[in-house]
Amino acid sequence: MTEASGENLYRILPLEGGLTIYSVSEHMGLLLRALAPGAEVELDLSALDELDCAGLQLLVLTKQEANRQGCQLRLSHHSPAVIEAFELSGLASFFGDPILIKPSDE
């Protein structure tokens, strides 16, 4: 990743697999390095199949750091695991991103 000014910078970061206590240390550096003043960063959560309290804490930290830096962070394409974790924790409104709930296959 190049070190460039955040102006007019738009990044999409897909997260895959689990964001759990076992993997947050691997993801933390990547997420925090993606932030830059004036940048727009979108986290694509569609392939995230597991999210625990440590993963939620990392997403909260990333959102807070983005706000501190003046970076716009959006969470998109929430997987069922993410939606469930947000509902259980009550954090959906903290992030403020629209959550599209897909109808279940019957």
N, C-alpha and C positions, 0 to 999 in steps of 0.2 A: 504494500500500500504506500503510495507516495505521500510525502508531507507537503500538502498544498493548503492554500488558504481555503477556509470553509465556504467562502462566498460562492453561491450558485452550485454547490456541491450536493449531489443527491446520491445516496447509497442505499442499496437494498441488500440486507443480510439475511439469508435463509438459515434458520436454526433447525437442525435435524436430530432425531433420536430423543434422548432424554436430557433435560436440564435439571439435574438432581445434585445432591450432595457429592456424588461421585464425579461429576463433570463440571461443576461451576468454576473451578480454578482454571480449567482449560478455556472456558468461554469468557471469563472476566477480562482478560487482556484484549481479546479480539473486540469485545463490545466497547470497552472504554477507548481503545485506539480508533474506533470508527467515528467517534464523536469529534466535532470541530466547531468552533464558533461560526455561526451563520449557516452551518450545513443542515441538510435534511436527511435523516436516517430512518429507514423503514425496516423493522424486524418482521420478516415473514415467518409466522409461527405454524404454518400449515403442516409441516412434517415433524412437529414436536409431539412425540407420543407419550411423554412422561414429564411431569412438572411437580416438584415437591417444594417444601418451605424454603430450602436453600436456593432453588431456582427462582422462586418468587422474590426472595431477597435480592438476588442479582438483578432481576428486572426492575425492582424498585430503585436500587442503587444506580443503575444505568439511566433511569428516568430522571432521578435527582441530579446526577452529574450532567446530563444533557441540559437541563434547565439552568444549572449553574454556569455552563459554558455558553448559553445562548444558542443551543443547537435544538432543532425540532426533531423529536423522536416520536415515531408512530409504530404501533403494533398492528399488524394486519394478518388476515387469513387465520384467525384463531382456530386451532385444532380442538377436537372434543376434549382432550386432556387439559388444554389451557382454559377452556370455558369452565370446565368442572372445578379447576383449581381457583379460578377467579370467583366463581360462585361461592365456594366453600370459605374463601378468605375474605370476601367482600371487597376485593381490590379492583374490580372492574371500573368503578367510577374514579379511582385514583389515576388510572392511566388515561381515561377519557376518550378512548378510541372506540368507534362503533364496532359492535360484535355482530357478525352475520351468523345466525343460527340456521343451519341447514336442516331440512326435514329428514327424519330418520327413515331408512328404507324399511318398509313393512313386508 
